[in-house]
Amino acid sequence: QVQLVESGGGLVQAGGSLRLSCGASGGTFSRYAMGWFRQAPGKAREFVASISRSGGSIYYEESVKGRFTISRDNAKNTVYLQMNSLEPEDTAVYYCAAGQVPLTTTRAGYWGQGTQVTVSS
């Protein structure tokens, strides 16, 4: 079983940046596509970004294109989400996930506990 732990969330002003990290253990990290999802209170969990096993295929939700960058380091069993030009609308709990491509809320087999990202106006 794969365990995922997110870190790097926090409070920033609009226009600022954060880098989220997700460390994996208990499985072969390179066998899984990885992704980031987010959920605001009262809203459904939504897709943010995903990356394939070797990093060759990357997908972003339209609202974060050009601002967020997903990457992975299989040697470190870690996936990252660099978030730049943050907006208040980006405020949510961000979750790391592992599963099959295309990575969706239903195809993701493993989830982290989430890390809070809050962007002030």
Sequence and secondary structure as in RCSB ss.txt:
>XXXX:A:sequence
QVQLVESGGGLVQAGGSLRLSCGASGGTFSRYAMGWFRQAPGKAREFVASISRSGGSIYYEESVKGRFTISRDNA
KNTVYLQMNSLEPEDTAVYYCAAGQVPLTTTRAGYWGQGTQVTVSS
>XXXX:A:secstr
  EEEEE  EEEETT  EEEEEEEESS GGGSEEEEEEE TTS  EEEEEE TTS  EEE GGGTTTEEEEEETT
TTEEEEEE S  GGG EEEEEEEESSS  TTTEEEE   EEEEEE 
